[in-house]
Amino acid sequence: SSEFYFKSPQEMASLFECVPEAITHTLEIAEQCNLELKFEEKHIPRISLPSGESPDSYLEKLAKEGLQKRLDFLRQKKDVGENAERYWVRLEEELRIIKSMGYSGYFLIVADFIHFAKDRGIPVGPGRGSAAGSLVAYALNITDLDPIEFDLIFERFLNPGRKSSMPDVDVDFCMDRRDEVIQYVMEKYGKENVAQIITFGKMQARAVIRDVGRVLNLPYAEVDRIAKLIPSSLNISLDQAVGQEPQLTEMIQRDPKVASLFGIARSLEGLTRHASTHAAGVVMSNKSLMEYLPLYRGQAGEVMTQYAMKEVESIGLVKFDFLGLKTLTVVDHAIDLIQKNRGIKISLSEIPLDDPEVYASLGAGSNLGIFQLESSGMRDLLIKLKPESFKDIIALVALYRPGPLDSGMVGEFIKRRHGRVPIQYETPALEAILKDTYGVIVYQEQVMRIASALANFSLEDADNLRRAMAKKDAGEMEKQKKKFLEGAKKNRFPIKKAEKIFEQMETFGRYGFNKSHSAAYALIAYQTAYLKTHFPKEFMAALLTSEVQNPDKIVKYIAECREMGIDILSPDINESYKNFTVVGDQIRFGLAAVKNVGDAAVDAILMEREERGRFRSLYDFCKRVDTRKVNRRVIESLIKCGA
């Protein structure tokens, strides 16, 4: 109403002239209020612990037990020998840092919900992001990548110098069963203490043009044509679009209605348009979330925070990312098919990472369906590079990004890999750090190692250097360069060479990638390549099943099957199941992938076939199925595809 505004003191006094004490009492109440917002406090959820244990002691106990199991498993494959001491020293150091920062409870919570998922057969990724650099996470089975074997750095994940920053363990779960883990967390830690995080959709260039055009009652076809002229670049603004597309400039100058459309749209651009649920973020606290922030109920009735992700973290609440990864579902489905068809139980942890057939297949460009390596550009890169080791796959995942591709870094890497260009190191100390990447700085961790080896940077300080390079902060970089040169001088390292190495670090470091994340995703890529190489029918059936809602990908993967010599049998109401299945040396088309045939219709057909046997004719089919679910459109689609 017209009364919805903050009134002046005079207006309030006039409104309450019959009870003037109401005005004075408001000041008395305000003076008695003592609100102190403590942003530095972290509200880590409470966890149930065995009697006599604290979070610190229990984390240490579980980590040591877990590391012993990991080492026992490693000894079955290779001689660990004196290397075992490195693991125990590193574990003690990580535990010391985690305890000093007060994050023992955080690690116990993450380990708890991951163990829940694994105990129930819910596929969990081997790691994601910098958390793969933690030996404690590896010992607790939070991650499945040995950080010592792959030279991953803990301080890249948790820097003791930045006590305000929370650890951030992102976890990939099977897409179909991720909600089971979220439900478990809500039940264990209290529904009032757990919520998903809100995210706000903004009025971006195309959307704001469509919205304003609709309100101005402009013809839909005209607004649609204008919106489609806006380039589809990420986060492009209206001003940038007008600058890039001459037709838009011409239309604004020629037509006053279009000029008005753009004028209003510019004033609204960037404003929040709607609220939705963040794809992965879940917040948990030590008491009811209503004590810390306002809550909001989504369209499906789910409870979420009214604060977005950064604001949630800034008030000390703990965020966890529960991500759904389709590839984990594909791998799990493929393993089930292999056991069903061949009687072989595949354990991903026992797959050898040095299988020459897998690398030969990748080097030949067989990359369709392979996690992170599927694009046409990556196919060209695989053929040029011809990877021969797991370390090559890690590098590929890190290199295939716009920065390294545009800078010529990838071409240099390939030339050195094949010996077309000699590998030279400015100093012998760099060889141990850059040997795996043929003398090219590919990873952020390599920048950290160089600073540590040549200039005596602690890994904590080296991480600060890495952050300055990533942010391209000129002022901070000048400070870091001075510190690096001073450290190199103390090591009696020639200043000219030190300056040259720092310039190389700065040039390559700005494109450097997080090795921990690259290694974790390279492991999933290798696992999918292994399954495709050794169990092609089962893998392709699982892959096709994962894309039943995407006809373009179904066509592409069927063509790949034919390329691989695998026949695809047509859909058949008496032979097909919901998903793609393996029949001998062939794959039977799944009914769920037939256009216009939904899950309800497929379930009705399969239930009738199971209960009363095969369908004898079209008449028999029509007579027996539930025509409320299997309607005329479904039947026509089944006829057209020959089912």
Secondary structure, DSSP 8 states (H G I E B T S, - for coil): -TT-S---HHHHHHHTTT-THHHHHHHHHHHH------TT--B-------TT--HHHHHHHHHHHHHHHHHHHHHHHS--TTHHHHHHHHHHHHHHHHHHHT-HHHHHHHHHHHHHHHHTT--B-S--GGGGG-HHHHHTTS--S-TTTTT--GGGT--TT-TTS----EEEEETTTHHHHHHHHHHHH-GGGEEEEEEEEE--HHHHHHHHHHHTT--HHHHHHHHHHS---TT--HHHHHHH-HHHHHHHHH-HHHHHHHHHHHHHTTSEEEEEEEEEEEEE-SS-GGGTS-EEE-TTS-EEESS-HHHHHHTTBEEEEEEEEHHHHHHHHHHHHHHHHH-----GGGS-TT-HHHHHHHHTT--TT-TT--SHHHHHHHHHH---SHHHHHHHHHH-SHHHHHHTHHHHHHHHHTTSS----SSHHHHHHHGGGTT---BHHHHHHHHHHHH---HHHHHHHHHHHHHT-HHHHHHHHHHHHHHHHHTT--HHHHHHHHHHHHHHHTT-B-HHHHHHHHHHHHHHHHHHHHSHHHHHHHHHHHTTT-HHHHHHHHHHHHHTT-EEE---TTT--SS-EEETTEEE--GGGSTT--HHHHHHHHHHHHHH----SHHHHHHHS-TTTS-HHHHHHHHHTT-
